[in-house]
Amino acid sequence: MIFKNYSDSAQILAKKILDNFPGAETVVCLNSSHPHLDQYRQKLSDFLNEQRQAPVNSNLLVISDPGLSQSTDFEKPILALRKLYPRLKIIVAIPVIAESQKTHLQSLCDSLIYLHSETLFFSLNQFYEQANF
């Protein structure tokens, strides 16, 4: 699957999140050093807010990433959140994931939502026509 740009994948991902969790609202991203990450988080949040039909469920937390992080990057933050907020339902939502990372990531979160899984995952750029918004 090839996306036009980051906005395209964020919009499609927001729809899939809401299809599975109609009350989803809160989005956090892991790798804040990437220049596009704040924009990606904001786009995804905006799309969720525009498309949401159900009341907000404050027991859901969506952790997202445009596909830059490895599954191990999610481990420490998720384990810390589980300790602090044991009732929190953690959803990891990413547009693309390496096939080899899925099992580990699924073991960490309550739900893994992705748009495309790829066995030969070399670079995030292979899934985008344009690496911008």
C-alpha positions as CSV (number, residue, x, y, z in Angstrom):
1,M,0.0,0.0,0.0
2,I,1.3,3.4,-1.0
3,F,0.0,6.6,0.7
4,K,0.0,10.0,-1.0
5,N,1.5,11.7,2.1
6,Y,1.4,11.6,5.9
7,S,-2.0,13.4,6.0
8,D,-3.4,10.7,3.8
9,S,-2.3,7.9,6.1
10,A,-3.4,9.8,9.2
11,Q,-6.9,10.3,7.8
12,I,-7.3,6.6,6.8
13,L,-5.8,5.5,10.2
14,A,-8.3,7.8,12.1
15,K,-11.2,6.2,10.3
16,K,-9.9,2.7,11.2
17,I,-9.4,3.7,14.8
18,L,-12.9,5.0,15.1
19,D,-14.4,2.0,13.3
20,N,-12.9,-0.1,16.1
21,F,-13.0,2.3,19.0
22,P,-15.7,5.0,18.5
23,G,-14.8,7.0,21.6
24,A,-11.1,7.3,20.8
25,E,-9.6,10.8,21.2
26,T,-6.3,11.1,23.0
27,V,-3.3,10.6,20.7
28,V,0.4,10.6,21.8
29,C,3.4,9.9,19.7
30,L,6.6,8.3,20.8
31,N,9.5,9.8,18.8
32,S,9.2,13.5,19.3
33,S,12.5,14.3,17.7
34,H,11.3,13.6,14.2
35,P,10.4,16.9,12.5
36,H,7.0,15.7,11.2
37,L,5.8,13.9,14.3
38,D,4.0,16.8,16.0
39,Q,2.2,17.5,12.7
40,Y,1.3,13.8,12.3
41,R,-0.1,13.7,15.9
42,Q,-2.1,16.8,15.3
43,K,-3.5,15.6,11.9
44,L,-4.5,12.3,13.4
45,S,-6.2,14.0,16.4
46,D,-8.0,16.5,14.1
47,F,-9.3,13.7,11.9
48,L,-10.5,11.7,15.0
49,N,-12.3,14.8,16.3
50,E,-13.9,15.5,13.0
51,Q,-15.1,12.0,12.4
52,R,-16.0,10.8,15.9
53,Q,-19.7,10.1,16.3
54,A,-19.6,8.6,19.9
55,P,-18.8,10.3,23.2
56,V,-15.2,10.4,24.2
57,N,-13.9,7.4,26.1
58,S,-11.3,8.7,28.6
59,N,-10.2,5.1,29.4
60,L,-8.7,4.8,25.8
61,L,-5.2,6.0,24.9
62,V,-4.1,5.9,21.3
63,I,-0.3,5.8,20.9
64,S,0.7,6.5,17.3
65,D,3.7,6.7,15.2
66,P,3.9,7.2,11.4
67,G,6.0,4.0,11.3
68,L,9.4,5.3,12.4
69,S,9.7,3.3,15.7
70,Q,10.6,-0.3,16.3
71,S,8.2,-2.3,18.5
72,T,10.8,-2.2,21.3
73,D,10.5,1.6,21.4
74,F,6.9,1.2,22.6
75,E,7.8,-1.2,25.4
76,K,9.0,1.1,28.2
77,P,6.3,3.8,27.8
78,I,3.5,1.1,27.6
79,L,4.8,-0.7,30.7
80,A,5.0,2.5,32.6
81,L,1.5,3.5,31.6
82,R,0.2,0.1,32.6
83,K,1.7,0.5,36.1
84,L,0.3,4.0,36.5
85,Y,-3.1,3.5,34.9
86,P,-4.0,-0.2,35.2
87,R,-7.5,0.3,33.7
88,L,-6.3,2.2,30.7
89,K,-6.9,0.5,27.3
90,I,-3.9,1.1,25.2
91,I,-4.3,1.2,21.4
92,V,-1.2,1.4,19.2
93,A,-2.1,2.8,15.8
94,I,0.4,3.0,13.0
95,P,0.0,3.2,9.2
96,V,2.7,0.7,8.4
97,I,4.5,-2.0,10.3
98,A,7.2,-4.5,9.6
99,E,5.7,-8.0,9.7
100,S,8.5,-9.0,12.1
101,Q,7.4,-6.4,14.6
102,K,3.7,-7.3,14.8
103,T,3.8,-10.1,17.4
104,H,5.9,-8.2,19.9
105,L,3.8,-5.0,19.6
106,Q,0.5,-7.0,19.9
107,S,1.8,-8.5,23.2
108,L,2.4,-5.0,24.6
109,C,-0.9,-3.3,23.8
110,D,-4.6,-4.1,24.1
111,S,-5.2,-3.5,20.4
112,L,-2.9,-3.0,17.4
113,I,-4.3,-1.1,14.5
114,Y,-2.4,-0.8,11.3
115,L,-3.1,-0.2,7.6
116,H,-0.3,-2.2,6.0
117,S,2.1,-4.8,7.1
118,E,5.2,-5.5,5.0
119,T,7.7,-8.3,5.2
120,L,10.4,-6.3,3.3
121,F,10.3,-3.1,5.3
122,F,13.5,-1.1,4.5
123,S,12.4,2.5,4.9
124,L,9.3,4.4,5.8
125,N,9.7,6.3,2.5
126,Q,8.9,3.2,0.5
127,F,5.2,3.6,1.6
128,Y,4.8,7.3,0.7
129,E,4.7,9.1,-2.6
130,Q,5.7,12.3,-0.8
131,A,7.3,12.5,2.7
132,N,5.3,15.6,3.7
133,F,1.8,16.8,4.6
